[in-house]
Amino acid sequence: MFCNKSFRLLLVTHLNLSKIYTFQRHNVSDKVKFLEKILDFGSLTATDKFLQKHDYLIDVDDGAVSDSIRYLKEIGTPIENIREQPEILCSDRITLKNRHEVLSECGCSNVNIGSLQHYNQIVRQTEASLKSLGIIDNNINLQERLASRLKVQLRPCKEDANLTAVRLHFLQLFFVDNGLMTPKEFNKAFRTDHVRQKSYQSTENILKILTEQLDIPKDKIRDYKQALGADPDTLQKLLTIQLIRGVNTKDFLKQNPSAMVLLPDSVQRTLKELEKVELSDESTTKYTNVLSKLMKLDPKDVHRRLKEMETQPHIQAMSFHPKFLKLILHYFKAEYRMKHMETVEKKCFNIDALTRQHSEFRKFYQRENDQHMERDCIRFLTTNLNIDAKQAKDEMNRHPYWKNVAFVDVKDTIDRLKLTGFELEDIRANVHIVLYSGDLIVSRFKKFSESEPFEGHSWTDLPKSVQLKLILYDIERERHFSGDGVWLDRKCDGSNLVDDYYN
């Protein structure tokens, strides 16, 4: 009995694995063709066996592989060596170039694919150990070489310090002697391994771009420490982009130093995605820090978020807001919180509450009234009705519930009025009409359209603005002009808000 169950379990497992393997083979067929050509295997069969043995290459981007192989060939690496040590292809071109520069600056002889592959082990060794292994020639004085390279006075480092510690020692002398940073600031700026392992050449080139192209004074370099992790060639390409959403690229980078590590291709693809959204100018000129963080996401991820957001009217209704970029950046958190609010029939969302810390959202969520912030309401009306902000505020303040109607409902009403034939000028003249249900307005419009002429005048003879005025009057007359008409044909009757207003 046990054996039969075990056999069936093994059989099912085998069948499932066979399906998965078949699916993988279908997906990797393009990868096999790619590697066969770029690694010069000569046959697809040999390439297929190679990929089965080194299946981690399936997930490595083809473009990154091409760039890495191109660089390895530039430094004289035979293609046979790359096929024998394909793990090296998991490192991108920038990493390989930086490793080669570091090892060359330290006097390592014969920097090859092997030393690049074992770079992390090499930089943890002492000078004596590296000489005993033949990686550094015995006639080279490492500390004198590095001091001379940076043109700083030789102040010896500890003899038992590893290669990374020795390099950082002299780099710190360079920064301190040139008034770029204090020792404490240097240690803070170079605390991550990514920045610590940058070559001297890379660091000097970044400093040159900061001071000469971005016009940053030397005594302000400490404020741009995040840029020290950037690749000079990549940053140079990034500067060829003249504008980022209407902001000069140099100004954008100076305002957001962390953006200097972005890849130009990724930036342009993200910007192209954002062109599909009707963003306000203020969203990018005032909130460049949010745009900078957004561009660190994969452009495919940005595309996916925007596609999902297109299907949600509540979110689309908030696209007028200058902080809309925050909604894209924190989309998944915001979506979860919006659904949570909808379970208790709260529809007046606030971007800050949706995207900030949980404590701020909880405070917003627990409010008794479901209403928008006044400044958001004014901004929404000025954007959608092209109305003066002061006029909008003065007019709307006459209505007790003008902040309690969700933007998505107001937007729907505006769109319905436009489809019915009303112009923005007509709507502005009766601005309170946007607070009422579109279905309710259309039903009253039909009722008046089908009514008998009065004193020889038909409904169609009236100006559009007068028609809206009569519709508004008719709706509010039923509720004794209390403003309660905004709850007609709404899912929420607003009874708690009526009580709050009069108490």
VEXDREN-2710 file (C-alpha; in Angstrom, 1 decimal):
% VEXDREN-2710
k/r/px/py/pz
1/MET/0.0/0.0/0.0
2/PHE/2.8/2.4/1.0
3/CYS/4.8/1.5/-2.1
4/ASN/1.8/2.2/-4.4
5/LYS/1.2/5.6/-2.9
6/SER/4.9/6.5/-3.1
7/PHE/5.0/5.4/-6.7
8/ARG/1.9/7.5/-7.6
9/LEU/3.5/10.5/-5.9
10/LEU/6.7/10.1/-7.7
11/LEU/4.9/9.7/-11.0
12/VAL/2.8/12.8/-10.5
13/THR/6.0/14.7/-9.5
14/HIS/7.8/13.5/-12.6
15/LEU/4.9/14.5/-14.8
16/ASN/4.8/18.0/-13.3
17/LEU/8.5/18.5/-13.6
18/SER/8.3/17.3/-17.2
19/LYS/5.7/20.0/-17.9
20/ILE/7.9/22.7/-16.2
21/TYR/11.0/21.5/-18.1
22/THR/9.1/21.6/-21.4
23/PHE/7.9/25.2/-20.6
24/GLN/11.4/26.3/-19.7
25/ARG/12.8/24.8/-22.9
26/HIS/10.2/26.7/-24.9
27/ASN/11.2/29.9/-23.2
28/VAL/15.0/29.5/-23.5
29/SER/15.0/28.6/-27.2
30/ASP/15.8/32.3/-28.0
31/LYS/18.5/32.3/-25.4
32/VAL/20.1/29.3/-27.0
33/LYS/20.2/31.0/-30.4
34/PHE/21.6/34.2/-28.8
35/LEU/24.4/32.4/-27.0
36/GLU/25.2/30.2/-30.0
37/LYS/25.9/33.3/-32.0
38/ILE/27.6/35.5/-29.4
39/LEU/29.8/32.8/-27.9
40/ASP/30.6/31.3/-31.3
41/PHE/29.6/27.7/-30.4
42/GLY/29.1/26.6/-34.0
43/SER/26.0/24.5/-33.2
44/LEU/22.7/24.8/-31.3
45/THR/23.1/21.4/-29.8
46/ALA/26.4/22.3/-28.0
47/THR/24.9/25.6/-26.9
48/ASP/21.8/23.8/-25.5
49/LYS/24.0/21.5/-23.4
50/PHE/26.0/24.5/-22.2
51/LEU/22.9/26.3/-21.1
52/GLN/21.5/23.3/-19.3
53/LYS/24.8/23.2/-17.3
54/HIS/24.8/27.0/-16.7
55/ASP/21.0/27.6/-16.5
56/TYR/21.5/30.8/-14.4
57/LEU/22.3/32.6/-17.7
58/ILE/18.6/32.3/-18.7
59/ASP/17.8/35.2/-16.3
60/VAL/20.6/37.4/-17.4
61/ASP/19.6/40.2/-19.8
62/ASP/20.8/39.6/-23.4
63/GLY/21.9/43.2/-23.7
64/ALA/24.0/43.0/-20.5
65/VAL/25.6/39.8/-21.7
66/SER/26.5/41.4/-25.0
67/ASP/28.1/44.4/-23.3
68/SER/30.1/42.2/-20.9
69/ILE/31.4/40.0/-23.7
70/ARG/32.3/43.1/-25.8
71/TYR/34.3/44.6/-22.9
72/LEU/36.1/41.3/-22.1
73/LYS/37.1/41.1/-25.8
74/GLU/38.4/44.7/-25.5
75/ILE/40.8/43.7/-22.7
76/GLY/42.1/40.8/-24.7
77/THR/40.0/37.9/-23.3
78/PRO/39.7/34.9/-25.7
79/ILE/36.1/33.7/-26.3
80/GLU/37.2/30.2/-25.2
81/ASN/38.0/31.6/-21.8
82/ILE/34.6/33.1/-21.5
83/ARG/32.9/29.8/-22.4
84/GLU/35.0/28.1/-19.8
85/GLN/34.1/30.6/-17.1
86/PRO/30.6/31.8/-18.0
87/GLU/29.9/33.0/-14.4
88/ILE/31.7/36.2/-15.4
89/LEU/28.7/37.1/-17.5
90/CYS/26.6/37.6/-14.4
91/SER/28.7/40.8/-13.9
92/ASP/27.7/43.8/-16.1
93/ARG/30.1/45.8/-18.1
94/ILE/30.4/48.7/-15.6
95/THR/31.4/46.2/-12.8
96/LEU/34.0/44.4/-15.0
97/LYS/35.5/47.7/-16.1
98/ASN/35.7/49.0/-12.5
99/ARG/37.3/45.8/-11.3
100/HIS/39.9/45.9/-14.1
101/GLU/40.7/49.6/-13.2
102/VAL/41.1/48.8/-9.5
103/LEU/43.4/45.9/-10.0
104/SER/45.5/47.8/-12.6
105/GLU/45.8/50.8/-10.3
106/CYS/47.1/48.5/-7.5
107/GLY/49.8/47.0/-9.9
108/CYS/48.3/43.6/-10.3
109/SER/50.0/41.8/-13.2
110/ASN/48.1/40.1/-16.0
111/VAL/44.6/41.1/-15.0
112/ASN/42.5/38.4/-16.7
113/ILE/39.1/36.8/-16.5
114/GLY/40.2/34.8/-13.5
115/SER/41.3/37.8/-11.5
116/LEU/38.1/39.6/-12.4
117/GLN/36.0/36.6/-11.4
118/HIS/37.8/36.3/-8.0
119/TYR/38.0/40.1/-7.5
120/ASN/36.2/40.0/-4.1
121/GLN/38.7/37.5/-2.7
122/ILE/41.7/39.5/-4.0
123/VAL/40.7/42.8/-2.5
124/ARG/40.5/41.1/0.9
125/GLN/44.1/40.0/0.8
126/THR/47.1/42.0/2.2
127/GLU/49.9/43.3/0.1
128/ALA/52.3/40.5/1.3
129/SER/49.7/37.8/0.6
130/LEU/49.1/39.1/-3.0
131/LYS/52.8/39.2/-3.6
132/SER/53.3/35.7/-2.4
133/LEU/50.5/34.5/-4.8
134/GLY/52.2/36.4/-7.6
135/ILE/49.2/38.7/-8.2
136/ILE/51.3/41.8/-7.4
137/ASP/55.0/41.9/-8.5
138/ASN/57.5/41.9/-5.6
139/ASN/59.2/45.1/-6.9
140/ILE/56.0/47.1/-6.5
141/ASN/55.5/49.2/-3.4
142/LEU/51.7/49.3/-3.2
143/GLN/51.4/52.3/-0.8
144/GLU/53.9/54.4/-2.7
145/ARG/52.1/53.6/-6.0
146/LEU/48.7/54.6/-4.7
147/ALA/50.0/57.8/-3.0
148/SER/51.7/58.8/-6.2
149/ARG/48.6/57.9/-8.3
150/LEU/46.4/60.4/-6.2
151/LYS/49.3/62.9/-5.7
152/VAL/49.0/62.9/-1.9
153/GLN/51.8/62.8/0.6
154/LEU/52.8/59.3/1.6
155/ARG/51.5/58.5/5.1
156/PRO/51.8/54.7/5.5
157/CYS/48.8/52.5/6.3
158/LYS/48.9/49.5/8.6
159/GLU/51.0/46.6/7.2
160/ASP/48.3/44.0/7.9
161/ALA/45.6/46.1/6.1
162/ASN/43.9/44.4/3.1
163/LEU/43.8/45.9/-0.4
164/THR/40.5/47.7/0.1
165/ALA/41.6/49.3/3.4
166/VAL/44.9/50.5/1.8
167/ARG/43.0/52.0/-1.1
168/LEU/40.5/53.8/1.1
169/HIS/43.3/55.1/3.3
170/PHE/44.9/57.0/0.5
171/LEU/41.6/58.0/-1.0
172/GLN/40.6/59.6/2.3
173/LEU/43.9/61.5/2.3
174/PHE/43.0/62.8/-1.2
175/PHE/39.5/64.0/-0.1
176/VAL/40.7/65.6/3.2
177/ASP/43.8/67.2/1.7
178/ASN/41.8/68.8/-1.1
179/GLY/39.1/70.1/1.3
180/LEU/36.4/67.9/-0.2
181/MET/35.4/66.1/3.0
182/THR/36.4/65.7/6.6
183/PRO/37.5/62.2/7.8
184/LYS/34.1/61.6/9.4
185/GLU/32.2/62.7/6.3
186/PHE/34.4/60.5/4.1
187/ASN/33.7/57.4/6.3
188/LYS/30.0/58.1/6.0
189/ALA/30.1/58.6/2.2
190/PHE/32.2/55.5/1.6
191/ARG/30.5/53.1/4.1
192/THR/28.8/51.0/1.4
193/ASP/30.8/48.4/-0.5
194/HIS/29.5/49.7/-3.9
195/VAL/31.2/53.0/-3.4
196/ARG/34.3/51.7/-1.6
197/GLN/35.1/49.5/-4.5
198/LYS/35.0/52.3/-7.1
199/SER/38.3/52.8/-8.9
200/TYR/40.4/56.0/-8.4
201/GLN/39.9/56.8/-12.1
202/SER/36.1/56.5/-11.7
203/THR/36.0/58.7/-8.6
204/GLU/38.2/61.4/-10.2
205/ASN/36.0/61.4/-13.3
206/ILE/32.9/61.8/-11.2
207/LEU/34.5/64.7/-9.3
208/LYS/35.4/66.3/-12.6
209/ILE/31.8/66.1/-13.9
210/LEU/30.5/67.5/-10.6
211/THR/32.8/70.5/-10.5
212/GLU/33.2/71.3/-14.2
213/GLN/29.9/70.4/-15.8
214/LEU/27.5/70.8/-12.9
215/ASP/29.4/73.7/-11.4
216/ILE/29.4/72.3/-7.9
217/PRO/32.0/74.0/-5.6
218/LYS/34.5/71.7/-4.1
219/ASP/33.4/72.6/-0.6
220/LYS/29.9/71.4/-1.5
221/ILE/31.0/67.9/-2.8
222/ARG/30.1/66.4/0.6
223/ASP/26.4/67.2/-0.2
224/TYR/26.7/65.0/-3.4
225/LYS/28.2/61.9/-1.9
226/GLN/25.5/59.7/-3.5
227/ALA/26.9/60.6/-6.9
228/LEU/30.2/58.9/-6.0
229/GLY/28.6/55.6/-6.7
230/ALA/27.8/56.6/-10.3
231/ASP/29.6/55.4/-13.4
232/PRO/31.2/58.4/-15.2
233/ASP/30.4/57.2/-18.7
234/THR/26.8/56.5/-17.7
235/LEU/26.4/59.9/-16.0
236/GLN/27.9/61.6/-19.1
237/LYS/25.2/60.0/-21.3
238/LEU/22.6/61.0/-18.8
239/LEU/23.6/64.6/-19.2
240/THR/22.9/64.4/-23.0
241/ILE/19.2/64.3/-22.1
242/GLN/18.5/68.0/-22.1
243/LEU/15.2/68.1/-20.2
244/ILE/13.5/65.7/-17.7
245/ARG/9.8/66.6/-17.7
246/GLY/10.5/70.2/-18.5
247/VAL/13.3/70.5/-15.9
248/ASN/16.9/71.1/-17.1
249/THR/18.8/67.8/-16.5
250/LYS/21.7/69.5/-14.8
251/ASP/19.3/71.3/-12.4
252/PHE/17.4/68.0/-11.9
253/LEU/20.6/66.1/-11.0
254/LYS/21.8/68.9/-8.6
255/GLN/18.5/68.8/-6.8
256/ASN/18.5/65.0/-6.7
257/PRO/22.1/63.6/-6.4
258/SER/20.9/60.0/-6.1
259/ALA/19.5/60.3/-9.6
260/MET/23.1/60.4/-11.0
261/VAL/23.3/56.6/-10.8
262/LEU/20.3/56.2/-13.1
263/LEU/20.7/54.5/-16.5
264/PRO/19.9/56.9/-19.4
265/ASP/17.9/54.3/-21.3
266/SER/15.8/53.4/-18.3
267/VAL/15.2/57.2/-17.7
268/GLN/14.0/57.8/-21.2
269/ARG/11.7/54.7/-21.2
270/THR/10.2/55.8/-17.9
271/LEU/9.7/59.4/-19.2
272/LYS/8.0/57.9/-22.3
273/GLU/5.6/56.0/-20.0
274/LEU/4.8/59.2/-18.0
275/GLU/3.9/61.0/-21.2
276/LYS/0.8/58.9/-21.4
277/VAL/-0.5/60.5/-18.1
278/GLU/-1.8/64.1/-18.0
279/LEU/0.4/65.3/-15.2
280/SER/0.5/68.9/-14.0
281/ASP/3.6/70.9/-14.6
282/GLU/3.9/71.4/-10.8
283/SER/4.1/67.6/-10.3
284/THR/7.6/67.5/-11.9
285/THR/8.9/71.0/-11.2
286/LYS/8.0/71.0/-7.5
287/TYR/8.3/67.3/-6.7
288/THR/11.5/66.3/-8.6
289/ASN/12.5/64.1/-5.6
290/VAL/9.5/61.9/-6.2
291/LEU/10.2/61.7/-10.0
292/SER/13.8/60.8/-9.2
293/LYS/12.6/57.8/-7.0
294/LEU/10.1/56.8/-9.6
295/MET/12.8/56.6/-12.3
296/LYS/14.7/54.1/-10.2
297/LEU/11.9/51.6/-10.8
298/ASP/12.0/49.2/-13.8
299/PRO/10.2/51.0/-16.7
300/LYS/8.2/47.8/-17.2
301/ASP/7.0/48.1/-13.6
302/VAL/6.0/51.7/-14.2
303/HIS/4.1/50.6/-17.3
304/ARG/2.3/47.9/-15.4
305/ARG/1.3/50.3/-12.6
306/LEU/0.0/52.9/-15.1
307/LYS/-2.0/50.2/-16.9
308/GLU/-3.7/49.1/-13.7
309/MET/-4.4/52.7/-12.6
310/GLU/-6.2/53.3/-15.9
311/THR/-8.9/50.9/-14.9
312/GLN/-9.5/52.7/-11.6
313/PRO/-11.7/55.8/-11.8
314/HIS/-10.9/56.9/-8.3
315/ILE/-7.2/57.1/-9.1
316/GLN/-7.8/58.7/-12.5
317/ALA/-9.9/61.4/-10.8
318/MET/-6.8/62.4/-8.8
319/SER/-4.4/62.8/-11.8
320/PHE/-4.8/66.6/-11.5
321/HIS/-2.9/66.6/-8.2
322/PRO/0.8/67.7/-8.3
323/LYS/1.5/64.8/-5.9
324/PHE/0.1/62.2/-8.4
325/LEU/3.6/60.9/-9.0
326/LYS/3.6/59.7/-5.3
327/LEU/0.5/57.7/-6.1
328/ILE/2.4/55.9/-8.9
329/LEU/5.5/55.4/-6.7
330/HIS/3.5/53.9/-3.8
331/TYR/0.7/52.5/-6.0
332/PHE/0.4/49.1/-4.3
333/LYS/0.2/50.5/-0.8
334/ALA/-2.2/53.2/-1.9
335/GLU/-4.5/50.7/-3.7
336/TYR/-4.7/48.5/-0.6
337/ARG/-5.6/51.5/1.5
338/MET/-8.2/52.7/-0.9
339/LYS/-9.9/49.3/-0.9
340/HIS/-9.9/49.3/2.8
341/MET/-11.6/52.7/2.9
342/GLU/-14.2/51.6/0.3
343/THR/-15.3/48.8/2.6
344/VAL/-16.7/51.5/5.0
345/GLU/-18.0/53.6/2.1
346/LYS/-15.4/56.3/2.3
347/LYS/-14.5/57.7/-1.1
348/CYS/-12.8/61.0/-0.4
349/PHE/-9.2/60.0/-0.7
350/ASN/-6.1/62.0/0.1
351/ILE/-2.8/61.2/-1.6
352/ASP/-0.6/62.0/1.4
353/ALA/-2.7/59.7/3.6
354/LEU/-2.6/57.0/1.0
355/THR/1.2/57.1/0.5
356/ARG/2.7/58.0/3.9
357/GLN/3.3/56.1/7.1
358/HIS/0.5/53.9/8.5
359/SER/0.0/56.2/11.5
360/GLU/-0.9/59.1/9.2
361/PHE/-3.3/56.9/7.2
362/ARG/-4.9/55.6/10.4
363/LYS/-5.5/59.2/11.6
364/PHE/-7.1/60.1/8.2
365/TYR/-9.1/56.9/8.1
366/GLN/-10.6/57.3/11.6
367/ARG/-12.0/60.7/10.9
368/GLU/-15.7/60.9/11.4
369/ASN/-16.4/62.9/8.2
370/ASP/-15.6/61.6/4.8
371/GLN/-14.3/64.7/3.0
372/HIS/-11.5/66.1/0.9
373/MET/-8.9/68.7/1.9
374/GLU/-10.1/72.2/0.9
375/ARG/-7.0/73.0/-1.1
376/ASP/-7.4/69.7/-3.0
377/CYS/-11.0/70.6/-3.9
378/ILE/-10.0/74.0/-5.1
379/ARG/-7.1/72.5/-7.2
380/PHE/-9.5/69.9/-8.7
381/LEU/-12.1/72.5/-9.7
382/THR/-9.5/74.9/-11.2
383/THR/-8.0/72.0/-13.2
384/ASN/-11.3/70.5/-14.5
385/LEU/-13.4/73.6/-14.9
386/ASN/-10.7/76.2/-15.8
387/ILE/-12.1/78.4/-13.1
388/ASP/-10.3/81.0/-11.0
389/ALA/-9.3/79.6/-7.6
390/LYS/-10.8/82.5/-5.6
391/GLN/-14.0/82.4/-7.5
392/ALA/-14.3/78.6/-7.0
393/LYS/-13.7/78.9/-3.2
394/ASP/-16.1/81.8/-2.8
395/GLU/-18.9/80.0/-4.7
396/MET/-18.4/76.6/-3.2
397/ASN/-18.2/77.9/0.4
398/ARG/-21.9/78.6/0.0
399/HIS/-22.6/74.9/-0.1
400/PRO/-22.3/72.9/3.2
401/TYR/-21.1/69.6/1.6
402/TRP/-18.8/70.8/-1.2
403/LYS/-15.8/69.0/0.3
404/ASN/-17.8/65.8/1.0
405/VAL/-18.4/64.7/-2.6
406/ALA/-15.8/62.3/-4.0
407/PHE/-13.7/63.6/-6.9
408/VAL/-14.6/60.6/-8.9
409/ASP/-18.3/61.5/-8.6
410/VAL/-17.6/65.2/-9.5
411/LYS/-15.5/64.2/-12.5
412/ASP/-18.3/61.8/-13.7
413/THR/-20.9/64.6/-13.4
414/ILE/-18.6/67.0/-15.4
415/ASP/-18.1/64.4/-18.1
416/ARG/-21.9/63.7/-18.2
417/LEU/-22.7/67.4/-18.6
418/LYS/-20.2/67.7/-21.4
419/LEU/-21.8/64.7/-23.2
420/THR/-25.2/66.3/-22.7
421/GLY/-24.1/69.3/-24.6
422/PHE/-23.1/71.8/-21.8
423/GLU/-20.0/73.9/-22.2
424/LEU/-17.5/74.7/-19.3
425/GLU/-18.8/78.2/-19.3
426/ASP/-22.4/77.0/-18.6
427/ILE/-21.1/74.7/-15.8
428/ARG/-19.0/77.5/-14.2
429/ALA/-22.0/79.8/-14.1
430/ASN/-23.8/77.1/-12.1
431/VAL/-20.8/75.6/-10.4
432/HIS/-22.7/73.8/-7.6
433/ILE/-24.3/71.5/-10.2
434/VAL/-21.0/69.4/-10.3
435/LEU/-21.8/68.2/-6.7
436/TYR/-24.9/66.4/-7.8
437/SER/-25.2/63.0/-9.4
438/GLY/-24.9/62.8/-13.2
439/ASP/-27.8/60.4/-13.4
440/LEU/-30.0/62.8/-11.4
441/ILE/-29.1/65.7/-13.6
442/VAL/-29.7/63.8/-16.8
443/SER/-33.1/62.5/-15.6
444/ARG/-34.2/66.1/-14.8
445/PHE/-32.9/67.2/-18.1
446/LYS/-35.1/64.6/-19.9
447/LYS/-38.1/65.5/-17.7
448/PHE/-37.8/69.2/-18.8
449/SER/-37.1/68.3/-22.4
450/GLU/-40.3/66.3/-22.6
451/SER/-42.5/68.9/-20.8
452/GLU/-45.0/71.0/-22.6
453/PRO/-44.0/74.6/-23.8
454/PHE/-44.7/77.3/-21.2
455/GLU/-46.1/80.6/-22.5
456/GLY/-44.9/79.7/-26.0
457/HIS/-41.3/78.9/-24.9
458/SER/-40.0/75.4/-25.2
459/TRP/-37.1/73.9/-23.1
460/THR/-34.8/73.9/-26.1
461/ASP/-35.3/77.7/-26.6
462/LEU/-33.5/78.4/-23.2
463/PRO/-29.8/79.1/-23.0
464/LYS/-27.8/76.2/-21.7
465/SER/-26.7/78.1/-18.6
466/VAL/-30.4/78.8/-17.8
467/GLN/-31.3/75.1/-18.3
468/LEU/-28.6/74.1/-15.7
469/LYS/-29.9/76.8/-13.3
470/LEU/-33.4/75.4/-13.5
471/ILE/-32.2/71.8/-13.1
472/LEU/-30.2/72.8/-10.0
473/TYR/-33.2/74.7/-8.6
474/ASP/-35.5/71.7/-9.1
475/ILE/-33.1/69.3/-7.4
476/GLU/-32.5/71.5/-4.4
477/ARG/-36.2/72.5/-4.1
478/GLU/-37.0/68.9/-3.1
479/ARG/-34.6/69.2/-0.1
480/HIS/-35.6/72.7/0.9
481/PHE/-32.4/74.1/-0.4
482/SER/-30.4/72.4/2.5
483/GLY/-27.7/71.0/0.2
484/ASP/-28.9/67.5/1.0
485/GLY/-29.5/66.9/-2.7
486/VAL/-25.9/65.8/-3.2
487/TRP/-26.8/62.5/-1.6
488/LEU/-29.6/61.7/-4.1
489/ASP/-28.7/58.7/-6.2
490/ARG/-25.5/58.2/-4.1
491/LYS/-24.5/54.9/-2.4
492/CYS/-23.9/56.9/0.8
493/ASP/-26.8/58.9/2.0
494/GLY/-24.6/61.3/4.0
495/SER/-26.9/61.3/7.0
496/ASN/-24.0/61.4/9.4
497/LEU/-22.6/64.4/7.6
498/VAL/-25.9/66.2/7.8
499/ASP/-26.0/65.7/11.6
500/ASP/-22.4/66.8/11.9
501/TYR/-23.1/70.0/10.0
502/TYR/-26.0/71.2/12.0
503/ASN/-24.7/70.1/15.4
END
